[in-house]
C-alpha cells in the first residue's frame, strides 16, 4: 500500500519538482511558477494529499494525488481565495457555528472565500460548475484519486496565484463509505446530502498569507473550454460531491531521501 502511494506521488510531481528546482535556469522559464500544496483534512475526514500547481503565463496545470476519499464517489474540488489582495485561509473547527460537528460549505466560506476555479475533468471551470458532480474526479474503490488538467485562467488569477488555495469537498461522517443524509441536506443544493458538499481537505499555496482576517469577495476564474450547467446534471449527481486527499507529502519526502 505504501509503495503504491510513493510511486503515484513521485510520478505526479517529478516534472513540477524539476520546474521548481530549475526555475530561472531554463530559457523561457522566467514566466513559470510552481507551487506545492499540502492538503490537510477538515471535518475529521481522514483524507489528505498533495497538489502541484504550475503557472506559465495564463496557463495553469493542476496535478492532485489524493487518498482517504469516499470510495467510488465524485469529489468536487476548487481553487478558492481572493484576486483582490484580500487574505483567506483554511477554516478551523471553530467555524462550526451550529454545533453539528461539521464545518459546512457555508460555514467555511468566510474563511476560504468563494470559488475562483472549479477543478472539473472537462468543460467549464468557472464558479458555475462548482457542483458539476458529473464532471468532477471520482475516487477509485480504495479511495484514491489522481487528477491532472491544464486550463487557461484570468489575468487576475495569474497575478494573485499565491493568494489562492485548494479545497476538496465530501465527507463520510458515519463511515459507511458513501454519501447519505445523516447530517441533513446540503445548503447549496437540497438534492445533495450535507456529506457530499462539506469540505474535506484544504491547502494553501506556498507563499500564501496565513492567519489573516478574511475580508471581501473574489473574482471567478475562467476556463479554456465552454460549458453550461443544468439542473438535470446536478440532479443526476444526486448523492455526490467531494472529499479529500492522501498522506502523500510524507511519501514524497521519503522518496527524495531514498534517492528515487
Protein Blocks (a to p, Z undefined) as FASTA:
>chain_A
ZZmmmmmmmmmmmmmmmmmmmgoiaghilmpccdddddddehhlopacddddddehjacc
dddddehiaehiacddddeddfehpacddddfklmmnonopacfklmmmmnopafbdcdf
bhjfbfklmmmmklcccddfkopacddddddddfklmmmmmmgccddedddfkonopacf
knopafkbmkbcfklmpcfbdcddehiaehiacedjddddddfbdcdddfklmmmnmmgc
bdcdddfklmmmmmmmnoZZ
